[in-house]
Amino acid sequence: MPHSSDSSDSSSFSQSPPPSKQDSSDDMRKVQRREKNRIAAQKSRLRQTQKADTLHLESEDLERQNAALRREIKQLTEEMKHFTSMLSSHEPLCSILTCPPPPPEVLYATHSFHQPHISSPRFQH
């Protein structure tokens, strides 16, 4: 009977040598590195989630501030319309607007208060 290639030929199967101390140490390092990487990835995902939560809360707060400012703008616009209307109804009746303005020297005249009133001729004996 001829020798076939699929018989138990030791050259077709690669047998690994028994694990050495070096291989065992490398396997331990791989396991430790994977564990360390798993923990780091978990922490990274947690930080990412916390950051997203913080941004969400900040966004909600800014939306509330924006709404409050829009209400204030609306209220101030209404107030401005009211005062503009009051001014428009007052202008035709205002006596100050119909008189010419006083000259600047009247507005900014210097007063001499340093002379006593007693120097007036009425108060002299």
Secondary structure, DSSP 8 states (H G I E B T S, - for coil): ----TTS--TTTS-------HHHHHHHHHHHHHHHHHHHHHHHHHHHHHHHHHHHHHHHHHHHHHHHHHHHHHHHHHHHHHHHHHHHHHHGGG-HHHHS----HHHHT------S-GGGSGGG--
